[in-house]
Amino acid sequence: MSQTHSQLYQTLVSGGVIVLGLGLAGGAISIPSEAGYAGVGPNFLPWLVALSLIACGLVLLYEARFGGFRDMEDVPDGGKPYWFGFVWMSAGLLVNAALITTIGFILSCAVCFVLAARGLRNAQGDTQPGMRPWVSDAVAGVAISAPVYWMFTQFLAINLPGLTRTGWL
């Protein structure tokens, strides 16, 4: 791929990140800004993410226009997308969305993590046989999703779908 094409693609990616940030900012405008007891309103986080995306997009645009990603390694296979990994990751998101109200937040997010990890492992060429990678990914998925669930349900009093009504599973 020539330098011109590479620079064009990098510029398009940076533009996409900026547009995504602007779209999120457009949505954040419609969220009321009345501050809660902590002095932060419900639109704080969407604005923070939107501004962060716009800043990242501008840095990417600068890098793309003034030399590109100079330290980027050569990508094997000419940088072709790995669609099989994309399918694994997409399946993880869809399964999560389909099962979150049935098996609860913790288990559905763990399943999402397992499927996404499988897609990333395959993309790197890591195809270990057996159940060990599946089990280790499941344990890691539960170890990540359980504290997030507990933080939201127990400390922030935000209702997320659980497996039981106790707020702990």
DSSP file (Angstrom, degrees, kcal/mol; ACC not computed):
  #  RESIDUE AA STRUCTURE BP1 BP2  ACC     N-H-->O    O-->H-N    N-H-->O    O-->H-N    TCO  KAPPA ALPHA  PHI   PSI    X-CA   Y-CA   Z-CA
    1    1 A M              0   0    0      0, 0.0    77,-0.0     0, 0.0     2,-0.0   0.000 360.0 360.0 360.0 134.6    0.0    0.0    0.0
    2    2 A S     >  -     0   0    0      1,-0.1     4,-2.4     4,-0.0     5,-0.2  -0.275 360.0-111.2 -76.5 163.6    1.4    3.4   -0.9
    3    3 A Q  H  > S+     0   0    0      1,-0.2     4,-2.5     2,-0.2     5,-0.2   0.857 117.2  55.0 -61.6 -36.3    2.0    6.2    1.5
    4    4 A T  H  > S+     0   0    0      2,-0.2     4,-2.2     1,-0.2    -1,-0.2   0.924 109.9  44.7 -65.6 -45.1   -0.8    8.2    0.0
    5    5 A H  H  > S+     0   0    0      2,-0.2     4,-2.6     1,-0.2     5,-0.2   0.916 113.7  50.6 -65.3 -41.7   -3.4    5.5    0.4
    6    6 A S  H  X S+     0   0    0     -4,-2.4     4,-2.4     1,-0.2    -2,-0.2   0.915 111.2  48.2 -61.3 -43.8   -2.2    4.8    4.0
    7    7 A Q  H  X S+     0   0    0     -4,-2.5     4,-2.1     2,-0.2    -1,-0.2   0.882 111.1  51.4 -65.5 -38.1   -2.4    8.5    4.8
    8    8 A L  H  X S+     0   0    0     -4,-2.2     4,-2.4     2,-0.2    -2,-0.2   0.937 111.3  46.6 -63.3 -47.0   -5.9    8.7    3.3
    9    9 A Y  H  X S+     0   0    0     -4,-2.6     4,-2.2     1,-0.2    -2,-0.2   0.896 112.3  50.1 -63.9 -40.4   -7.1    5.7    5.3
   10   10 A Q  H  X S+     0   0    0     -4,-2.4     4,-2.2     1,-0.2    -1,-0.2   0.882 110.8  50.0 -65.7 -37.0   -5.6    7.1    8.5
   11   11 A T  H  X S+     0   0    0     -4,-2.1     4,-2.4     2,-0.2    -2,-0.2   0.894 109.6  51.4 -66.6 -40.0   -7.3   10.4    7.9
   12   12 A L  H  X S+     0   0    0     -4,-2.4     4,-2.2     2,-0.2    -2,-0.2   0.894 109.5  49.9 -64.4 -39.9  -10.6    8.7    7.3
   13   13 A V  H  X S+     0   0    0     -4,-2.2     4,-2.1     2,-0.2    -2,-0.2   0.933 111.4  48.1 -64.1 -45.0  -10.3    6.8   10.6
   14   14 A S  H  X S+     0   0    0     -4,-2.2     4,-2.1     1,-0.2    -2,-0.2   0.901 111.1  51.1 -63.4 -39.3   -9.5   10.0   12.5
   15   15 A G  H  X S+     0   0    0     -4,-2.4     4,-2.6     1,-0.2    -1,-0.2   0.888 107.8  53.2 -63.2 -38.5  -12.5   11.7   10.8
   16   16 A G  H  X S+     0   0    0     -4,-2.2     4,-2.3     2,-0.2    -2,-0.2   0.888 108.3  49.4 -62.9 -39.7  -14.7    8.8   11.9
   17   17 A V  H  X S+     0   0    0     -4,-2.1     4,-2.3     2,-0.2    -2,-0.2   0.902 111.9  48.8 -66.4 -40.7  -13.6    9.1   15.5
   18   18 A I  H  X S+     0   0    0     -4,-2.1     4,-2.6     2,-0.2    -2,-0.2   0.924 111.8  48.6 -64.7 -44.1  -14.3   12.9   15.4
   19   19 A V  H  X S+     0   0    0     -4,-2.6     4,-2.6     2,-0.2    -2,-0.2   0.895 110.3  52.0 -63.3 -40.0  -17.7   12.3   13.8
   20   20 A L  H  X S+     0   0    0     -4,-2.3     4,-2.3     2,-0.2    -1,-0.2   0.922 110.9  47.7 -61.3 -44.2  -18.5    9.7   16.5
   21   21 A G  H  X S+     0   0    0     -4,-2.3     4,-2.3     2,-0.2    -2,-0.2   0.898 112.0  49.1 -63.1 -41.3  -17.5   12.2   19.2
   22   22 A L  H  X S+     0   0    0     -4,-2.6     4,-2.3     2,-0.2    -2,-0.2   0.884 110.2  51.7 -66.0 -37.9  -19.6   14.9   17.6
   23   23 A G  H  X S+     0   0    0     -4,-2.6     4,-1.7     2,-0.2    -2,-0.2   0.908 110.6  47.7 -63.9 -41.7  -22.6   12.5   17.4
   24   24 A L  H  X S+     0   0    0     -4,-2.3     4,-2.1     2,-0.2    -2,-0.2   0.885 110.6  51.9 -66.5 -37.8  -22.2   11.6   21.1
   25   25 A A  H  X S+     0   0    0     -4,-2.3     4,-1.3     2,-0.2    -2,-0.2   0.887 106.6  54.5 -64.2 -38.2  -22.0   15.4   21.9
   26   26 A G  H  X S+     0   0    0     -4,-2.3     4,-0.6     1,-0.2    -1,-0.2   0.880 110.7  45.6 -62.5 -37.3  -25.2   15.9   19.9
   27   27 A G  H >< S+     0   0    0     -4,-1.7     3,-0.8     1,-0.2     4,-0.3   0.855 107.3  58.2 -71.7 -34.5  -26.9   13.3   22.0
   28   28 A A  H >< S+     0   0    0     -4,-2.1     3,-1.0     1,-0.2    -1,-0.2   0.770  94.3  67.1 -67.4 -24.8  -25.5   14.7   25.3
   29   29 A I  H 3< S+     0   0    0     -4,-1.3    -1,-0.2     1,-0.2    -2,-0.2   0.864  97.5  53.3 -61.9 -35.0  -27.1   18.1   24.5
   30   30 A S  T << S+     0   0    0     -3,-0.8    -1,-0.2    -4,-0.6    -2,-0.2   0.565  88.8  93.9 -80.5  -7.6  -30.6   16.5   25.0
   31   31 A I  S <  S-     0   0    0     -3,-1.0    12,-0.1    -4,-0.3    -3,-0.0  -0.715  85.8-111.4 -86.8 132.0  -29.7   15.1   28.4
   32   32 A P        -     0   0    0      0, 0.0    11,-0.5     0, 0.0    -1,-0.1  -0.257  19.3-151.1 -62.4 150.2  -30.8   17.4   31.3
   33   33 A S        +     0   0    0      9,-0.1     8,-0.2     8,-0.1     2,-0.1   0.271  43.1 138.5-108.6  10.9  -27.9   18.9   33.2
   34   34 A E        -     0   0    0      1,-0.1     2,-0.2     7,-0.1     9,-0.1  -0.382  55.6-122.1 -60.1 128.2  -29.4   19.4   36.7
   35   35 A A        -     0   0    0      6,-0.2     6,-0.2    -2,-0.1    -1,-0.1  -0.471  22.5-144.4 -74.9 141.2  -26.8   18.4   39.2
   36   36 A G    >   -     0   0    0      4,-1.3     3,-1.7    -2,-0.2    -1,-0.1   0.005  47.0 -67.4 -86.1-161.6  -27.5   15.7   41.6
   37   37 A Y  T 3  S+     0   0    0      1,-0.3     4,-0.1     2,-0.1    -2,-0.1   0.727 134.9  54.3 -66.0 -21.2  -26.4   15.4   45.2
   38   38 A A  T 3  S-     0   0    0      2,-0.3    -1,-0.3     0, 0.0     3,-0.1   0.447 116.5-111.9 -91.6   0.0  -22.8   15.0   44.1
   39   39 A G  S <  S+     0   0    0     -3,-1.7     2,-0.5     1,-0.2    -2,-0.1   0.515  86.3 108.8  83.6   4.8  -22.8   18.2   42.0
   40   40 A V        -     0   0    0     -6,-0.1    -4,-1.3     2,-0.0    -2,-0.3  -0.962  58.7-144.6-118.2 129.9  -22.6   16.2   38.8
   41   41 A G    >   -     0   0    0     -2,-0.5     3,-1.6    -6,-0.2     4,-0.4  -0.330  30.5-100.9 -86.9 172.4  -25.5   15.9   36.4
   42   42 A P  T 3  S+     0   0    0      0, 0.0     3,-0.2     0, 0.0    -9,-0.1   0.636 118.6  60.7 -69.3 -13.0  -26.5   12.9   34.3
   43   43 A N  T 3> S+     0   0    0    -11,-0.5     4,-1.8     1,-0.2     5,-0.2   0.449  80.1  89.1 -92.3   1.3  -25.0   14.5   31.2
   44   44 A F  H <> S+     0   0    0     -3,-1.6     4,-2.6     2,-0.2     5,-0.2   0.955  87.7  44.7 -63.1 -52.3  -21.4   14.7   32.7
   45   45 A L  H  > S+     0   0    0     -4,-0.4     4,-2.7     1,-0.2     5,-0.3   0.916 112.3  50.4 -64.8 -44.9  -20.2   11.3   31.5
   46   46 A P  H  > S+     0   0    0      0, 0.0     4,-2.4     0, 0.0    -1,-0.2   0.902 113.5  47.3 -59.1 -37.7  -21.6   11.6   27.9
   47   47 A W  H  X S+     0   0    0     -4,-1.8     4,-2.8     2,-0.2     5,-0.3   0.909 111.2  51.1 -67.5 -40.7  -19.9   15.0   27.6
   48   48 A L  H  X S+     0   0    0     -4,-2.6     4,-2.0     2,-0.2    -1,-0.2   0.925 113.8  43.8 -61.4 -45.3  -16.7   13.6   29.0
   49   49 A V  H  X S+     0   0    0     -4,-2.7     4,-2.6     2,-0.2    -2,-0.2   0.912 113.9  50.9 -67.0 -42.0  -16.7   10.7   26.6
   50   50 A A  H  X S+     0   0    0     -4,-2.4     4,-2.4    -5,-0.3    -2,-0.2   0.937 112.6  45.0 -61.7 -47.3  -17.7   12.9   23.6
   51   51 A L  H  X S+     0   0    0     -4,-2.8     4,-2.4     1,-0.2    -1,-0.2   0.868 112.5  52.3 -66.8 -35.0  -14.9   15.4   24.3
   52   52 A S  H  X S+     0   0    0     -4,-2.0     4,-2.7    -5,-0.3    -1,-0.2   0.915 110.1  48.3 -65.7 -42.2  -12.4   12.6   24.8
   53   53 A L  H  X S+     0   0    0     -4,-2.6     4,-2.7     2,-0.2    -2,-0.2   0.914 111.6  49.3 -63.6 -42.1  -13.3   11.1   21.5
   54   54 A I  H  X S+     0   0    0     -4,-2.4     4,-2.2     2,-0.2    -2,-0.2   0.921 112.0  48.7 -63.4 -42.6  -13.0   14.4   19.7
   55   55 A A  H  X S+     0   0    0     -4,-2.4     4,-2.1     2,-0.2    -2,-0.2   0.925 112.8  47.5 -63.3 -44.3   -9.6   15.0   21.3
   56   56 A C  H  X S+     0   0    0     -4,-2.7     4,-2.6     1,-0.2    -2,-0.2   0.908 111.1  52.0 -63.2 -40.6   -8.4   11.5   20.3
   57   57 A G  H  X S+     0   0    0     -4,-2.7     4,-2.4     1,-0.2    -1,-0.2   0.884 108.9  50.1 -62.7 -38.5   -9.7   12.1   16.8
   58   58 A L  H  X S+     0   0    0     -4,-2.2     4,-2.4     2,-0.2    -1,-0.2   0.886 110.7  49.0 -67.9 -38.3   -7.9   15.4   16.5
   59   59 A V  H  X S+     0   0    0     -4,-2.1     4,-2.5     2,-0.2    -2,-0.2   0.921 112.4  48.7 -64.8 -43.1   -4.6   13.7   17.7
   60   60 A L  H  X S+     0   0    0     -4,-2.6     4,-2.6     2,-0.2    -2,-0.2   0.900 110.5  51.2 -62.2 -40.3   -5.2   10.9   15.1
   61   61 A L  H  X S+     0   0    0     -4,-2.4     4,-2.4     2,-0.2     5,-0.2   0.918 109.7  49.6 -63.4 -43.4   -5.8   13.5   12.4
   62   62 A Y  H  X S+     0   0    0     -4,-2.4     4,-2.1     1,-0.2     6,-0.3   0.942 112.8  47.2 -59.4 -47.5   -2.6   15.3   13.3
   63   63 A E  H  <>S+     0   0    0     -4,-2.5     5,-2.4     1,-0.2    -2,-0.2   0.900 113.2  48.8 -61.6 -41.2   -0.7   12.1   13.2
   64   64 A A  H  <5S+     0   0    0     -4,-2.6     3,-0.5     1,-0.2    -1,-0.2   0.884 115.9  41.9 -67.7 -38.4   -2.3   11.1    9.8
   65   65 A R  H  <5S+     0   0    0     -4,-2.4     2,-0.3     1,-0.2    -1,-0.2   0.768 116.1  47.6 -82.8 -25.2   -1.6   14.4    8.2
   66   66 A F  T  <5S-     0   0    0     -4,-2.1    -1,-0.2    -5,-0.2    -2,-0.1  -0.454 139.6 -40.0-118.1  59.5    1.9   15.0    9.4
   67   67 A G  T   5S-     0   0    0     -3,-0.5    -3,-0.2    -2,-0.3    -2,-0.1   0.265  81.7-121.2 112.7 -11.0    3.7   11.8    8.9
   68   68 A G      < -     0   0    0     -5,-2.4     2,-1.7    -6,-0.3     3,-0.1  -0.173  65.2 -28.8  72.0-169.6    1.2    9.1    9.7
   69   69 A F    >   -     0   0    0      1,-0.2     3,-1.6    -5,-0.1    -1,-0.1  -0.639  68.7-177.9 -85.6  86.4    1.7    6.5   12.4
   70   70 A R  T 3  S+     0   0    0     -2,-1.7    -1,-0.2     1,-0.3    -2,-0.0   0.792  74.9  44.7 -62.2 -34.9    5.5    6.4   12.1
   71   71 A D  T 3  S+     0   0    0     -3,-0.1    -1,-0.3     2,-0.0     2,-0.3   0.274  81.7 126.7 -97.2  12.5    6.2    3.7   14.6
   72   72 A M    <   -     0   0    0     -3,-1.6     3,-0.1     1,-0.1     2,-0.0  -0.522  59.1-125.0 -74.7 133.8    3.5    1.3   13.4
   73   73 A E        -     0   0    0     -2,-0.3     2,-0.2     1,-0.1    -1,-0.1  -0.321  34.2 -90.1 -71.4 157.7    4.6   -2.2   12.7
   74   74 A D        -     0   0    0      1,-0.1    -1,-0.1    -2,-0.0     5,-0.0  -0.505  43.6-128.9 -66.8 136.5    4.0   -3.8    9.3
   75   75 A V    >   -     0   0    0     -2,-0.2     3,-1.0    -3,-0.1     4,-0.2  -0.744  20.9-118.4 -91.2 131.3    0.7   -5.6    9.4
   76   76 A P  G >  S+     0   0    0      0, 0.0     3,-1.4     0, 0.0     4,-0.3  -0.280  95.8  25.2 -64.8 156.7    0.7   -9.2    8.2
   77   77 A D  G >  S-     0   0    0      1,-0.3     3,-1.0     2,-0.2    -2,-0.0   0.716 130.4 -72.9  61.4  24.3   -1.5  -10.1    5.2
   78   78 A G  G <  S-     0   0    0     -3,-1.0    -1,-0.3     1,-0.2    -4,-0.0   0.688  85.5 -64.8  70.1  17.3   -1.3   -6.5    3.9
   79   79 A G  G <  S+     0   0    0     -3,-1.4    -1,-0.2     1,-0.2    -2,-0.2   0.719  82.7 165.6  78.8  21.1   -3.7   -5.2    6.7
   80   80 A K    <   -     0   0    0     -3,-1.0    -1,-0.2    -4,-0.3    -2,-0.0  -0.447  43.5-102.6 -69.4 143.7   -6.7   -7.2    5.5
   81   81 A P        -     0   0    0      0, 0.0     2,-1.0     0, 0.0     3,-0.1  -0.357  22.5-130.9 -67.1 147.4   -9.5   -7.4    8.0
   82   82 A Y     >  -     0   0    0      1,-0.2     4,-1.5    -3,-0.1     3,-0.3  -0.805  27.5-179.4 -99.6  92.1   -9.9  -10.6    9.9
   83   83 A W  H  > S+     0   0    0     -2,-1.0     4,-2.3     1,-0.2    -1,-0.2   0.787  74.1  61.7 -68.9 -30.5  -13.6  -11.2    9.5
   84   84 A F  H  > S+     0   0    0      1,-0.2     4,-1.9     2,-0.2    -1,-0.2   0.916 106.6  46.3 -64.2 -41.5  -13.7  -14.5   11.5
   85   85 A G  H  > S+     0   0    0     -3,-0.3     4,-2.4     2,-0.2    -1,-0.2   0.875 109.9  54.5 -65.5 -37.7  -12.6  -12.6   14.6
   86   86 A F  H  X S+     0   0    0     -4,-1.5     4,-2.6     1,-0.2    -2,-0.2   0.889 107.0  51.3 -61.5 -39.7  -15.1   -9.8   13.9
   87   87 A V  H  X S+     0   0    0     -4,-2.3     4,-2.6     2,-0.2    -2,-0.2   0.915 109.2  50.3 -65.1 -43.0  -17.8  -12.5   13.8
   88   88 A W  H  X S+     0   0    0     -4,-1.9     4,-1.9     2,-0.2    -2,-0.2   0.933 113.9  44.7 -59.6 -46.7  -16.7  -13.9   17.2
   89   89 A M  H  X S+     0   0    0     -4,-2.4     4,-1.9     2,-0.2    -2,-0.2   0.898 113.4  49.5 -67.8 -40.3  -16.8  -10.4   18.7
   90   90 A S  H  X S+     0   0    0     -4,-2.6     4,-2.5     1,-0.2    -1,-0.2   0.900 109.0  53.1 -64.3 -40.2  -20.1   -9.5   17.2
   91   91 A A  H  X S+     0   0    0     -4,-2.6     4,-2.9     1,-0.2     5,-0.3   0.893 105.9  54.8 -61.0 -39.3  -21.6  -12.7   18.4
   92   92 A G  H  X S+     0   0    0     -4,-1.9     4,-2.2     1,-0.2    -1,-0.2   0.928 110.0  45.0 -59.8 -45.7  -20.4  -11.9   21.9
   93   93 A L  H  X S+     0   0    0     -4,-1.9     4,-2.3     2,-0.2    -2,-0.2   0.907 115.5  46.9 -65.0 -41.9  -22.2   -8.5   21.8
   94   94 A L  H  X S+     0   0    0     -4,-2.5     4,-2.1     2,-0.2    -2,-0.2   0.898 112.4  48.9 -69.0 -40.1  -25.4  -10.0   20.4
   95   95 A V  H  X S+     0   0    0     -4,-2.9     4,-2.3     2,-0.2    -1,-0.2   0.907 110.7  52.1 -64.9 -40.6  -25.4  -12.9   22.8
   96   96 A N  H  X S+     0   0    0     -4,-2.2     4,-1.7    -5,-0.3    -2,-0.2   0.945 111.1  46.3 -58.6 -48.8  -24.9  -10.4   25.7
   97   97 A A  H  < S+     0   0    0     -4,-2.3     4,-0.3     1,-0.2    -1,-0.2   0.866 115.2  47.3 -63.0 -36.1  -27.8   -8.3   24.5
   98   98 A A  H  < S+     0   0    0     -4,-2.1    -1,-0.2     1,-0.2    -2,-0.2   0.832 121.2  34.0 -75.2 -32.1  -30.0  -11.4   24.1
   99   99 A L  H >X>S+     0   0    0     -4,-2.3     4,-2.9    -5,-0.1     3,-0.9   0.540  86.9  94.4-103.5  -7.9  -29.2  -13.0   27.5
  100  100 A I  H 3X5S+     0   0    0     -4,-1.7     4,-0.7     1,-0.3    -1,-0.1   0.848  93.2  41.4 -60.7 -35.7  -28.7  -10.1   29.9
  101  101 A T  H 345S+     0   0    0     -4,-0.3    -1,-0.3    -3,-0.2    -2,-0.1   0.658 119.9  46.4 -83.6 -14.5  -32.3  -10.2   31.1
  102  102 A T  H <45S+     0   0    0     -3,-0.9    -2,-0.2     2,-0.1    -1,-0.1   0.908 129.3  15.8 -91.4 -51.5  -32.4  -14.0   31.2
  103  103 A I  H  <5S-     0   0    0     -4,-2.9     4,-0.5     1,-0.2    60,-0.2   0.408 110.8-112.8-107.7   1.1  -29.1  -15.0   33.0
  104  104 A G     X< -     0   0    0     -4,-0.7     4,-2.0    -5,-0.6    58,-0.3  -0.038  32.8 -69.8  91.4 167.0  -28.2  -11.6   34.4
  105  105 A F  H  > S+     0   0    0     56,-3.1     4,-2.5     2,-0.2     5,-0.3   0.912 123.0  51.6 -62.9 -48.3  -25.5   -9.0   33.9
  106  106 A I  H  > S+     0   0    0     55,-0.2     4,-2.0     1,-0.2    -1,-0.2   0.943 115.4  38.6 -61.5 -52.1  -22.5  -11.0   35.3
  107  107 A L  H  > S+     0   0    0     -4,-0.5     4,-2.4    62,-0.2    -1,-0.2   0.895 116.6  50.4 -69.3 -39.5  -23.0  -14.2   33.3
  108  108 A S  H  X S+     0   0    0     -4,-2.0     4,-2.1     1,-0.2    -1,-0.2   0.895 112.7  46.9 -67.5 -37.2  -24.0  -12.5   30.1
  109  109 A C  H  X S+     0   0    0     -4,-2.5     4,-2.4    -5,-0.2    -1,-0.2   0.861 110.4  53.4 -70.1 -34.5  -21.0  -10.1   30.3
  110  110 A A  H  X S+     0   0    0     -4,-2.0     4,-2.4    -5,-0.3    -2,-0.2   0.912 109.2  48.4 -64.7 -41.6  -18.7  -13.1   31.0
  111  111 A V  H  X S+     0   0    0     -4,-2.4     4,-2.4     2,-0.2     5,-0.2   0.912 110.7  51.5 -63.2 -41.9  -20.1  -14.9   27.9
  112  112 A C  H  X S+     0   0    0     -4,-2.1     4,-2.4     1,-0.2    -2,-0.2   0.916 110.3  49.2 -59.4 -43.6  -19.5  -11.7   25.9
  113  113 A F  H  X S+     0   0    0     -4,-2.4     4,-2.8     2,-0.2     5,-0.2   0.910 109.8  51.3 -62.8 -43.4  -15.9  -11.6   27.2
  114  114 A V  H  X S+     0   0    0     -4,-2.4     4,-2.1     1,-0.2    -2,-0.2   0.932 113.3  44.1 -61.1 -46.8  -15.3  -15.2   26.4
  115  115 A L  H  X S+     0   0    0     -4,-2.4     4,-2.0     2,-0.2    -1,-0.2   0.894 114.9  48.2 -68.6 -39.3  -16.5  -14.8   22.8
  116  116 A A  H  X S+     0   0    0     -4,-2.4     4,-2.3    -5,-0.2    -2,-0.2   0.909 111.5  50.5 -66.6 -41.0  -14.6  -11.5   22.2
  117  117 A A  H  X S+     0   0    0     -4,-2.8     4,-2.8     1,-0.2    -2,-0.2   0.885 107.8  53.9 -63.5 -37.8  -11.4  -13.1   23.7
  118  118 A R  H  X S+     0   0    0     -4,-2.1     4,-2.5    -5,-0.2    -1,-0.2   0.924 108.8  48.9 -61.9 -43.8  -11.8  -16.0   21.3
  119  119 A G  H  X S+     0   0    0     -4,-2.0     4,-1.9     1,-0.2    -2,-0.2   0.903 113.4  46.1 -62.4 -41.5  -12.0  -13.7   18.4
  120  120 A L  H  X S+     0   0    0     -4,-2.3     4,-1.3     2,-0.2    -2,-0.2   0.886 111.9  51.4 -69.7 -38.3   -9.0  -11.7   19.5
  121  121 A R  H  <>S+     0   0    0     -4,-2.8     5,-2.6     1,-0.2     4,-0.4   0.931 111.0  48.1 -62.4 -44.8   -7.0  -15.0   20.1
  122  122 A N  H ><5S+     0   0    0     -4,-2.5     3,-1.3     1,-0.2    -1,-0.2   0.886 107.2  56.3 -63.3 -38.0   -7.9  -16.3   16.7
  123  123 A A  H 3<5S+     0   0    0     -4,-1.9    -1,-0.2     1,-0.3    -2,-0.2   0.818 108.2  48.2 -64.1 -29.5   -6.9  -13.0   15.1
  124  124 A Q  T 3<5S-     0   0    0     -4,-1.3    -1,-0.3    -3,-0.4    -2,-0.2   0.463 119.9-110.6 -87.6  -1.9   -3.4  -13.3   16.7
  125  125 A G  T < 5S+     0   0    0     -3,-1.3     2,-1.1    -4,-0.4    -3,-0.2   0.599  72.8 140.4  83.6  10.8   -3.1  -16.9   15.5
  126  126 A D      < +     0   0    0     -5,-2.6     2,-0.4    -6,-0.2    -1,-0.2  -0.751  13.9 159.5 -91.1  96.5   -3.5  -18.3   19.0
  127  127 A T        -     0   0    0     -2,-1.1    -1,-0.1    -3,-0.1    -5,-0.0  -0.583  14.6-178.8-118.2  67.9   -5.6  -21.4   18.6
  128  128 A Q        -     0   0    0     -2,-0.4     2,-0.1     1,-0.1    -2,-0.0  -0.475  23.1-130.2 -67.7 131.6   -4.9  -23.4   21.7
  129  129 A P        +     0   0    0      0, 0.0     3,-0.3     0, 0.0     2,-0.1  -0.375  63.8  35.8 -77.4 162.9   -6.8  -26.7   21.7
  130  130 A G  S    S-     0   0    0      1,-0.2     4,-0.3     2,-0.1    -2,-0.0  -0.285  96.9 -68.5  93.0-175.8   -8.8  -27.8   24.7
  131  131 A M  S  > S+     0   0    0      1,-0.2     4,-2.7     2,-0.1     5,-0.3   0.552 101.1  93.1 -93.8 -10.6  -10.9  -26.2   27.3
  132  132 A R  H  > S+     0   0    0     -3,-0.3     4,-2.6     1,-0.2     5,-0.2   0.904  88.2  44.5 -57.1 -48.0   -8.2  -24.3   29.2
  133  133 A P  H  > S+     0   0    0      0, 0.0     4,-2.2     0, 0.0    -1,-0.2   0.889 114.3  51.2 -64.7 -34.8   -8.4  -21.0   27.2
  134  134 A W  H  > S+     0   0    0     -4,-0.3     4,-2.1     2,-0.2    -2,-0.2   0.927 113.1  44.5 -64.8 -44.8  -12.2  -21.1   27.4
  135  135 A V  H  X S+     0   0    0     -4,-2.7     4,-2.6     2,-0.2     5,-0.2   0.919 113.5  49.3 -67.8 -43.7  -12.2  -21.7   31.2
  136  136 A S  H  X S+     0   0    0     -4,-2.6     4,-2.2    -5,-0.3    -1,-0.2   0.891 112.4  48.6 -65.1 -36.9   -9.5  -19.0   31.8
  137  137 A D  H  X S+     0   0    0     -4,-2.2     4,-2.6    -5,-0.2    -1,-0.2   0.885 110.8  51.1 -67.6 -37.6  -11.5  -16.5   29.7
  138  138 A A  H  X S+     0   0    0     -4,-2.1     4,-2.3     2,-0.2    -2,-0.2   0.912 110.9  47.9 -65.5 -42.0  -14.7  -17.4   31.6
  139  139 A V  H  X S+     0   0    0     -4,-2.6     4,-2.5     2,-0.2    -2,-0.2   0.923 113.3  47.8 -64.0 -43.5  -13.0  -16.8   35.0
  140  140 A A  H  X S+     0   0    0     -4,-2.2     4,-1.6    -5,-0.2    -2,-0.2   0.898 110.3  53.0 -64.1 -39.7  -11.6  -13.5   33.8
  141  141 A G  H  X S+     0   0    0     -4,-2.6     4,-2.6     1,-0.2     5,-0.2   0.905 112.5  43.5 -62.3 -42.5  -15.0  -12.5   32.4
  142  142 A V  H  X S+     0   0    0     -4,-2.3     4,-2.5     1,-0.2    -1,-0.2   0.898 111.0  55.5 -68.8 -39.7  -16.7  -13.2   35.8
  143  143 A A  H  < S+     0   0    0     -4,-2.5    -1,-0.2    -5,-0.2    -2,-0.2   0.790 115.6  38.8 -64.3 -27.3  -13.8  -11.5   37.6
  144  144 A I  H  X S+     0   0    0     -4,-1.6     4,-1.1    -5,-0.2    -2,-0.2   0.894 119.7  43.0 -86.7 -45.6  -14.3   -8.3   35.6
  145  145 A S  H  X S+     0   0    0     -4,-2.6     4,-2.6    -5,-0.2     5,-0.2   0.823 105.0  62.0 -76.3 -31.3  -18.1   -8.2   35.4
  146  146 A A  H  X S+     0   0    0     -4,-2.5     4,-2.8    -5,-0.2     5,-0.2   0.950 105.7  44.1 -64.0 -50.0  -18.9   -9.1   39.0
  147  147 A P  H  > S+     0   0    0      0, 0.0     4,-2.5     0, 0.0    -1,-0.2   0.881 113.8  52.1 -62.4 -34.1  -17.3   -6.1   40.6
  148  148 A V  H  X S+     0   0    0     -4,-1.1     4,-2.2     2,-0.2    -2,-0.2   0.940 111.4  47.0 -63.8 -45.4  -18.8   -3.8   38.0
  149  149 A Y  H  X S+     0   0    0     -4,-2.6     4,-2.9     1,-0.2     5,-0.3   0.931 113.7  47.6 -60.4 -46.9  -22.2   -5.3   38.7
  150  150 A W  H  X>S+     0   0    0     -4,-2.8     4,-2.6     1,-0.2     5,-1.0   0.883 109.9  53.0 -64.6 -38.5  -21.7   -4.9   42.5
  151  151 A M  I  X>S+     0   0    0     -4,-2.5     5,-1.6    -5,-0.2     4,-0.8   0.932 114.6  41.3 -62.5 -44.5  -20.5   -1.4   42.2
  152  152 A F  I  <5S+     0   0    0     -4,-2.2     6,-3.0     3,-0.2    -2,-0.2   0.930 124.2  35.2 -69.8 -44.7  -23.5   -0.4   40.2
  153  153 A T  I  <5S+     0   0    0     -4,-2.9    -3,-0.2     4,-0.2    -2,-0.2   0.907 128.2  30.3 -80.4 -41.3  -26.1   -2.3   42.2
  154  154 A Q  I  <5S+     0   0    0     -4,-2.6    -3,-0.2    -5,-0.3    -2,-0.1   0.870 131.4  26.6 -88.6 -38.9  -24.8   -2.0   45.7
  155  155 A F  I  <<S+     0   0    0     -5,-1.0    -3,-0.2    -4,-0.8    -4,-0.1   0.821 131.6  31.7 -98.4 -34.0  -22.9    1.3   45.8
  156  156 A L  S   <S-     0   0    0     -5,-1.6    -3,-0.2    -6,-0.2    -4,-0.1   0.510  94.7-132.2-101.2  -6.3  -24.6    3.4   43.1
  157  157 A A        +     0   0    0     -6,-0.2     2,-0.5     1,-0.2    -4,-0.2   0.861  53.5 148.3  56.5  39.7  -28.1    1.9   43.6
  158  158 A I        -     0   0    0     -6,-3.0     2,-0.6    -7,-0.1    -1,-0.2  -0.922  47.8-126.3-104.6 125.4  -28.5    1.4   39.8
  159  159 A N        +     0   0    0     -2,-0.5    -6,-0.1    -3,-0.1    -7,-0.0  -0.595  33.1 173.8 -78.3 118.6  -30.7   -1.6   38.9
  160  160 A L        -     0   0    0     -2,-0.6     2,-0.2   -11,-0.1     7,-0.1  -0.902  44.3 -90.9-115.2 151.0  -29.0   -4.0   36.5
  161  161 A P        -     0   0    0      0, 0.0   -56,-3.1     0, 0.0     2,-0.2  -0.429  52.4-174.0 -65.4 129.4  -30.5   -7.3   35.6
  162  162 A G        -     0   0    0    -58,-0.3   -58,-0.3    -2,-0.2     3,-0.0  -0.718  38.2-120.6-118.6 170.1  -29.3  -10.0   37.9
  163  163 A L  S    S+     0   0    0      6,-2.4     2,-0.2    -2,-0.2   -59,-0.1   0.829 102.0  22.3 -76.9 -34.1  -29.7  -13.8   38.1
  164  164 A T  S    S-     0   0    0     -3,-0.0     3,-0.4     1,-0.0    -2,-0.2  -0.728  82.6-115.0-123.1 175.5  -31.3  -13.4   41.6
  165  165 A R  S    S+     0   0    0     -2,-0.2    -2,-0.0     1,-0.2    -1,-0.0   0.339  94.7  89.7 -92.6   6.3  -33.2  -10.6   43.3
  166  166 A T  S    S-     0   0    0      1,-0.1    -1,-0.2     0, 0.0     0, 0.0   0.755  92.1-126.3 -76.3 -24.0  -30.5  -10.2   46.0
  167  167 A G  S    S+     0   0    0     -3,-0.4   -13,-0.1    -7,-0.1   -14,-0.1   0.448  94.8  83.8  88.4   1.4  -28.4   -7.7   44.1
  168  168 A W              0   0    0    -15,-0.1   -18,-0.1   -14,-0.0    -3,-0.1   0.597 360.0 360.0-110.1 -16.6  -25.3   -9.8   44.5
  169  169 A L              0   0    0     -5,-0.1    -6,-2.4   -20,-0.1   -62,-0.2   0.294 360.0 360.0-131.5 360.0  -25.8  -12.2   41.6
